[in-house]
Amino acid sequence: MNLFQGKRIQKYMLYAFGEIILVVVGILIAVGINQYNQKKQLDNANAELEKQVIAQLEDDILEIERYQKELDTLQHSYLKVLNRPYDTTKVPSGSIIGTILLQVSTITLNSKVINFIDNAALNNSRVSQDLIDISSMYKIYMKEIGDTEVVIFDALVKNLKEIESTQDWYVEFITDFKCKNDCINFLLNDQQHKARMASLRFLYVNGYGGIIDALKNDLQEALDELTT
């Protein structure tokens, strides 16, 4: 009798142990499937993010190329005012005085690519590291661009302040946008004013333009890395 009961208990324990094994295996399978699905969703989200970043890189490269043409026009406008050789086909018809005295010519880049990357859940792939590097690159360049724009704006304002405080024709110029003989003579011949124009040209072309050129090269390298 005891032997019989012992066999029944042993059989029951084996059955219970088997049930436990089945439950554990089921849980492990469920966890594995869930992890697989999560990884697949993450990979799909990262692939979509990569497409968005590629599109943004392409848009920004096109915007930089557009701005480089604008900057080239501005460069020749400054050269004309400074009595240096310039390309007449690149200088707009009409007066360029308003352009170089009153307008701040800057580039417009969309920072959404940074938000895309910084707010995304990234996997451990090489592409994810590339995206993190791209976000860091954008932040560095945008700070450099912003800082240089402040310097250019301040230089323009100081130049206007100098004209305001020394030239009688300033009121008519800034109010009616009329530049008569005394205005034209000052802007084209006053050596201190031309020195300030030379400094502005340097800030735009060598400073700001140099940053933009470097940004374009780095964006193109990042784009090539993502698309090859």
LUMTOR-226280 format. One line per 2 residues: number of its first residue (from 1); their letters; for each residue x, y, z of C-alpha. Coordinates in Angstrom, 2 decimals, decimal comma, always signed. Each point is the difference from the previous one (the first is absolute). Layout:
% residues N
NUM = A = X/Y/Z  ... .
% end
This chain:
% residues 228
1 = MN = +0,00/+0,00/+0,00  +2,75/+2,46/+0,95 .
3 = LF = +1,87/-0,96/-3,13  -3,11/+0,69/-2,05 .
5 = QG = -0,54/+3,38/+1,64  +3,68/+0,84/-0,49 .
7 = KR = -0,28/-0,72/-3,70  -3,14/+2,16/-0,20 .
9 = IQ = +1,78/+2,90/+1,75  +3,02/-0,43/-2,23 .
11 = KY = -2,21/-0,04/-3,07  -1,86/+3,09/+1,22 .
13 = ML = +3,24/+1,85/+0,67  +1,30/-0,85/-3,43 .
15 = YA = -3,26/+1,22/-1,49  +0,13/+3,23/+2,04 .
17 = FG = +3,62/+0,52/-0,92  -0,87/-0,50/-3,66 .
19 = EI = -2,80/+2,53/+0,31  +2,42/+2,49/+1,54 .
21 = IL = +2,49/-0,61/-2,81  -2,74/+0,58/-2,57 .
23 = VV = -1,06/+3,23/+1,71  +3,62/+1,23/+0,17 .
25 = VG = +0,59/-0,90/-3,63  -3,23/+1,76/-0,96 .
27 = IL = +1,04/+3,11/+1,90  +3,45/-0,04/-1,60 .
29 = IA = -1,55/-0,38/-3,45  -2,42/+2,86/+0,71 .
31 = VG = +2,83/+2,20/+1,29  +2,10/-0,90/-3,04 .
33 = IN = -2,85/+0,83/-2,38  -0,65/+3,28/+1,82 .
35 = QY = +3,68/+0,93/-0,14  +0,12/-0,90/-3,68 .
37 = NQ = -3,06/+2,14/-0,70  +1,43/+2,90/+2,00 .
39 = KK = +3,31/-0,27/-1,84  -1,79/-0,15/-3,33 .
41 = QL = -2,07/+3,09/+0,90  +3,15/+1,82/+1,14 .
43 = DN = +1,88/-0,97/-3,16  -2,94/+1,15/-2,16 .
45 = AN = -0,20/+3,29/+1,91  +3,75/+0,50/-0,44 .
47 = AE = -0,26/-0,74/-3,72  -2,76/+2,60/-0,32 .
49 = LE = +2,08/+2,49/+2,01  +2,95/-0,63/-2,30 .
51 = KQ = -2,22/+0,85/-3,02  -1,13/+3,24/+1,67 .
53 = VI = +3,56/+1,00/+0,81  +1,15/-0,76/-3,56 .
55 = AQ = -2,82/+2,17/-1,36  +0,95/+2,81/+2,38 .
57 = LE = +3,68/-0,23/-0,97  -0,94/+0,25/-3,67 .
59 = DD = -2,26/+3,01/+0,66  +2,67/+1,78/+2,03 .
61 = IL = +2,67/-0,59/-2,65  -2,31/+1,53/-2,61 .
63 = EI = -0,69/+2,95/+2,33  +3,74/+0,52/+0,50 .
65 = ER = +0,58/-0,05/-3,76  -2,74/+2,61/-0,42 .
67 = YQ = +1,53/+2,16/+2,70  +3,50/-0,35/-1,45 .
69 = KE = -1,30/+1,58/-3,22  -1,55/+2,81/+2,05 .
71 = LD = +3,23/+0,49/+1,90  +1,96/+0,09/-3,26 .
73 = TL = -2,27/+2,81/-1,21  +0,54/+1,85/+3,27 .
75 = QH = +3,75/-0,52/-0,32  +0,07/+1,73/-3,41 .
77 = SY = -2,23/+2,81/+1,28  +2,57/+0,70/+2,72 .
79 = LK = +2,85/-0,20/-2,53  -1,77/+2,61/-2,14 .
81 = VL = -0,35/+2,37/+2,93  +3,65/-0,59/+0,95 .
83 = NR = +1,17/+0,79/-3,57  +1,32/-3,49/-0,51 .
85 = PY = -0,43/-2,21/-3,08  -3,43/-1,62/+0,00 .
87 = DT = -2,27/-1,97/-2,30  -2,63/+2,36/-1,40 .
89 = TK = -2,30/-2,93/-0,77  -0,16/-0,86/+3,70 .
91 = VP = -0,94/+3,45/+1,24  -3,74/+0,76/-0,05 .
93 = SG = -1,16/+2,93/-2,09  -0,88/+3,19/+1,81 .
95 = SI = +1,34/+1,24/+3,30  +1,89/-2,45/+2,21 .
97 = IG = +0,37/+2,49/+2,84  -3,10/-1,18/+1,84 .
99 = TI = +1,16/-3,59/-0,26  +3,39/+0,51/+1,59 .
101 = LL = -1,12/+2,56/+2,58  -3,34/-1,26/+1,24 .
103 = QV = -0,42/-3,70/-0,75  +1,47/-2,90/+1,94 .
105 = ST = +0,43/-2,88/-2,43  -0,02/-3,26/+1,94 .
107 = IT = -0,84/-3,63/-0,63  -3,09/-1,73/+1,35 .
109 = LN = +0,44/-3,61/+1,14  -2,66/-2,15/+1,64 .
111 = SK = +1,03/-1,40/+3,38  -2,65/-2,75/-0,09 .
113 = VI = +2,63/-2,59/-0,93  +1,51/+0,53/+3,46 .
115 = NF = -3,39/-0,51/+1,64  -0,61/-3,11/-2,11 .
117 = ID = +3,21/-1,63/+1,20  +0,11/+1,23/+3,60 .
119 = NA = -3,58/-1,12/+0,73  +0,27/-3,39/-1,72 .
121 = AL = +0,63/-3,40/+1,59  +3,07/-1,26/-1,84 .
123 = NN = +1,30/-3,53/-0,40  +3,65/-1,01/+0,18 .
125 = SR = +0,67/+0,08/-3,73  +2,74/+1,93/-1,80 .
127 = VS = -2,66/+2,19/-1,58  -1,25/+1,03/+3,43 .
129 = QD = +3,49/+1,17/+0,94  +0,16/+1,89/-3,29 .
131 = LI = -3,29/+1,73/+0,85  +1,30/+1,00/+3,44 .
133 = DI = +3,11/+1,44/-1,66  -2,17/+1,92/-2,47 .
135 = SS = -2,03/+1,53/+2,84  +3,20/+1,09/+1,75 .
137 = MY = +1,35/+1,46/-3,24  -3,15/+2,04/-0,57 .
139 = KI = +0,14/+1,40/+3,53  +3,62/+1,09/-0,38 .
141 = YM = -0,55/+1,67/-3,37  -3,25/+1,69/+1,02 .
143 = KE = +1,75/+1,56/+2,97  +2,85/+1,21/-2,22 .
145 = IG = -2,48/+1,36/-2,55  -2,07/+1,73/+2,68 .
147 = DT = +3,06/+1,55/+1,66  +1,32/+1,31/-3,32 .
149 = EV = -3,41/+1,42/-0,93  +0,02/+1,99/+3,23 .
151 = VI = +3,43/+1,44/-0,88  -1,18/+0,94/-3,51 .
153 = FD = -3,21/+1,59/+1,32  +1,93/+1,99/+2,60 .
155 = AL = +2,43/+1,23/-2,68  -2,89/+1,15/-2,21 .
157 = VK = -1,67/+1,80/+2,89  +3,25/+1,73/+1,03 .
159 = NL = +0,54/+1,14/-3,57  -3,50/+1,47/-0,16 .
161 = KE = +0,53/+1,68/+3,37  +3,19/+1,58/-1,29 .
163 = IE = -1,78/+1,33/-3,09  -2,92/+1,17/+2,13 .
165 = ST = +2,24/+2,03/+2,28  +2,14/+1,61/-2,72 .
167 = QD = -2,06/+0,42/-3,19  -2,81/+2,50/-0,56 .
169 = WY = -1,47/-2,01/-2,84  -0,65/-3,01/+2,26 .
171 = VE = -3,57/+1,05/+0,94  -1,12/+0,20/-3,62 .
173 = FI = +1,79/-3,23/-0,84  -1,41/-2,08/+2,83 .
175 = TD = -3,49/+1,54/-0,26  -0,56/+0,31/-3,75 .
177 = FK = +2,71/-2,41/-1,21  +1,44/+2,75/-2,16 .
179 = CK = +3,73/+0,31/-0,50  +0,91/+3,25/-1,74 .
181 = ND = +3,38/+1,33/-1,05  +1,37/+0,66/+3,49 .
183 = CI = -1,15/-3,46/+1,11  +1,47/-1,73/-3,04 .
185 = NF = +3,25/+1,94/+0,27  +0,41/-1,03/+3,65 .
187 = LL = -0,82/-3,65/-0,53  +2,31/-0,37/-2,98 .
189 = ND = +2,91/+2,19/+1,08  +0,22/+0,36/+3,79 .
191 = QQ = +2,99/-2,11/+1,02  -1,22/-0,83/+3,51 .
193 = HK = -3,33/-1,16/-1,38  +1,76/-2,11/-2,63 .
195 = AR = +2,16/-1,52/+2,73  -3,16/-1,04/+1,85 .
197 = MA = -1,39/-1,44/-3,25  +3,23/-1,94/-0,50 .
199 = SL = -0,38/-1,45/+3,50  -3,61/-0,97/-0,68 .
201 = RF = +1,00/-1,69/-3,23  +2,68/-1,93/+1,89 .
203 = LY = -2,53/-1,07/+2,65  -2,47/-1,17/-2,64 .
205 = VN = +2,28/-1,63/-2,55  +2,93/-1,29/+2,04 .
207 = GY = -1,68/-0,51/+3,38  -3,64/-0,88/-0,59 .
209 = GG = +0,58/-1,40/-3,49  +2,83/-2,18/+1,26 .
211 = II = -2,23/-1,53/+2,66  -2,74/-0,64/-2,57 .
213 = DA = +2,47/-1,64/-2,40  +1,31/-2,29/+2,75 .
215 = LK = -3,56/-0,89/+1,04  -0,92/-0,94/-3,55 .
217 = ND = +3,05/-2,27/-0,29  -0,80/-1,73/+3,30 .
219 = LQ = -3,68/-0,39/-0,89  +0,97/-1,56/-3,33 .
221 = EA = +2,37/-2,43/+1,74  -2,75/-0,93/+2,49 .
223 = LD = -2,45/-0,52/-2,86  +2,45/-2,18/-1,91 .
225 = EL = +0,59/-2,06/+3,16  -3,71/-0,63/+0,48 .
227 = TT = -0,75/-0,81/-3,64  +2,90/-2,36/-0,75 .
% end
